[in-house]
Amino acid sequence: MSTTMTLRLDDETSSRLSNLAGVTDRSKTYLAMQALKLFLDNNEWQVQQIQEAVAEADITTPDQFIDNDTVMAWMETWGTDDECLPPL
């Protein structure tokens, strides 16, 4: 089964898509579908990993994390003569 979706493209994107469709002998619809699939493949896993990390963080104790101020203070020592070891 498939679903129809309408996209509004700016002139430059439409022209680029038309040109690519012409030189690859593919339809603009096919290329747009391939691009959307690639976008989903590249982004879905990130969202899932973030959700899993947040869920894991929610069940841990506060002493298992280093607060932002401590990390930022450590990072500000990078590249200086007084560079500190990472906070643990």
N, C-alpha and C positions, 0 to 999 in steps of 0.2 A: 504494500500500500504506500502511496506517496501523498504528500500534502503540497498544495501550491502556496507560495509565499511571494509577496511583491517586495522588491528592494528599490529604494530611490538612490541612484548613483549620481555623484557629481560628474560634470562633463569629462574631466581628466580621467577619472577611474573608468568611466564607460568607454572612453576611447582606448585606454590601455587594455581593457578586457576585450574589446572588439579586435584590436591588433593581435593580441595573443591568440585569440580564437582562430583568426585567419591563418596565422603562421603555423599553428599546431594542428589545424584541420579538426578542431573540436568546437562544440557549441559553447556559447557564453554560459548557458545553463550548466553544462557539464563542468566547466572551469570553476564557476561559482560554487557548485556543490563540492568539488574537490577541495577548494580553499576553505569552505566551512568545516568540512570533516577534519582537515589538518588543524584548523584553529581549535576545534573541540578536543582533538587528541593532545594538543600541546597545552591545553589549559585545564581540562577536567581533573587530571591527576593532581595538579597543584592544589586545587580547591579541596579535593578529598584529603590530601596530606595535611593541609592546614587544619581542616576540621578534626582529623584524628589527633593531631598534636594538641589542639586546644582541649579536646576531650581528655587526653592523657594528662595535660597540665592541671585540669580541674580536679583530678583525683589524687594529685600528689600533695605533699606537705610543703609549706612555704619555705622551709630550709633547703629544699632541693633546687631553688632558683636563686640567681644573683640579681639584685635589683638594678634597675637601669642606671641610677646615679653612680653606683660602684663600677659598672662596666664602662660608662662614659669617662669617668675619672681615670680608669686604667688605660683606655684608648688614647686619651690626651697625652699620655706619657710616651706613646710610640714615637720612635725616631729621635728621642731626646737622650741626653746623657743620663737622665734619671729614669729610664724606661723600667717599668715595674713588671713583675711576673703576673700572669693572669690570675684574677681572683678565683679562688676555689672554695 
